[in-house]
Every structure is written in C-alpha cells, then in structure tokens.
Amino acid sequence: MARLILMPVTRNVAWDGRLESFKGRDTTQYVRTAAATAKACAACGGPLGSDEPLSLLVNITQSTAPDGTERLIFTDCVCHRRCSGPALTVEQTPWQPDELSPVAARLLLTHKSKPGQASVVPALAYTLVPVVSFRENDGELTSALVALLLSHGFQLAMSPEYADILEQAHETAPSCNFTVTPQGAILLSIDGQILYREQLDPDHTDDAQWLEAAARRRHILIISGDNLDITDTSLDLHSAAGQGTLVIGTVPVADTS
C-alpha cells in the first residue's frame, strides 16, 4: 500500500509534511525563508515568480555525537512545482567533525551616537553553510552556531536594521577574540577555536579603509547567526531576524604590537 505524504502549502510553496517532525513550530518560517532566499529554480535554472506554485526540497543529514546529542544538517532548494514536487530525504551518517564553509562580508557602518556626532564602525557579517542544528533528549531543535555565540556573550537581535543593531550590540565575553595583524590578516576566535580568518590587502582601498577603522575603533561589530543572506554584492538580515537566528556582539581587537 502506498504511503500518503502530506503536502502542506505555505503561501505559494508546497513542502513535505514530514518536515514538521524535524522543524516543529519553526517549519513555516523555515519554508518562507528558503523561498525568499532562493535565487533560481534548482531544476531548470529559471527565475522564481513571487506568486507561481513552488516546491521545497530538503535533505537532512542526521548523525549522533559521542555524547548522544543528535546533529542535523539541513540543505534545501526551491523549484517550480512544474519542475518538481516537494521532497524530504533523510540520510543517516556516522559522526564526524564538522566540515562547514564560512561565508562573510565586511562593511563599514556609520553610528550616530548624538546629534551632530557620528563614528565609523567596522563590522563583520559571518555565517556557516549549511545550517547545523542539534537536539538533546528529544528537546527543541537548536542552532549550533547561535547556541555557541550566545554562550559567549553575544545577544539575539530582533531587528535587521543597522541603526538598531548599533544601538543594541554590547561587548562579548573575554573568550571572544579578534586579531588584526600588521600584515592585514584578520582572525575571529572563541576559546582559541578559529571561527573565521581572512587575509586583507592593505594596498587595496576597501581593505585599507576597513583596517584603518578597526585600528581606530579597536572593536569589531560581529553580525552572525543562521540564515544571513550574504552575496558578493549584498547583505540581507531580514530572514535571520525573522527566524530569531540573528546574533550580534562587539569583540575587542587584540593588541599584536
């Protein structure tokens, strides 16, 4: 006998009903975010219309850590419904250390602390792809990156607006470190674990301006969490803020002299 698979529809996006057993109350927001950030149909490569029928396809890689914690990695794509129906696949894999790709963007923000007074704030937006979640004792699904940052003094940001972020962000725990070397290398670490590193070019105008702001300010605003939409030309924080996975904090620049 064929097994009946429910096909709920959120706005114009159909998804496999079994997804809810993994995402729980966050399922519909997850579906909306996947559709909002998809750039093209994963099947035909064509543009995705805002009102045409779409399908969400999700692959979940499931493993169990040595301490019994369940780890899940979600990878999704969006298609025209005429190209593919919704789907959910679950793969059981042996436990292994995370192999994740950091995605980041550097920016300079203007902070107006008082009327007529403004300062330039160097910021690093940083996330990991794919999203890694874990669940302990059949509890709520928790983001591994967000949980790590919150445990070291970062805070959740409810607003995606830079002005609000600049007003709300405060310094993180001493376990968080940001290093800028005289040669232009930058490095973000927590408890000695390197989260992100990049070699900047002090002779490149944009890199030089960011390095100068970091040297002058001595603090870096970190904008992180899950579902940050970072491309070569843009940064969109709305999905992260809407899902409650946007995390912020300021990290002092270590003295390397």
Disulfide bonds with the S-S distance in Angstrom:
none
